[in-house]
Amino acid sequence: MGVVLLLKLVILLAIKMVWFSEPTVPLDGSERVGAHLLGTPNSLTLNEEKPR
């Protein structure tokens, strides 16, 4: 029983190290969020297709 729990713990820690090792933060994330929330145009305008 203890071996199974230890094995599960090792697997979960390995998964955490592989997929969740560092946060992914965009370079201008706070500027883009502020522009979106406040309605101000940002310097990076994304080309969006108009609805049909």
Phi, psi and omega in degrees: 000314180294326179294321179295316179296319177296320178295318177298319179297317179297318180295316179296320178293323177294318178298318179297318181292326183283311189262335186238038185284325181215149179287148177253108182243127178295156184298316182244040186298314183292326177293318181292320179293317179298318179294323180291316183286323184268351177079013179271140179289140179260171182288336179262094177270126180271136178280109179254145179278136181286146179298148182261000000 
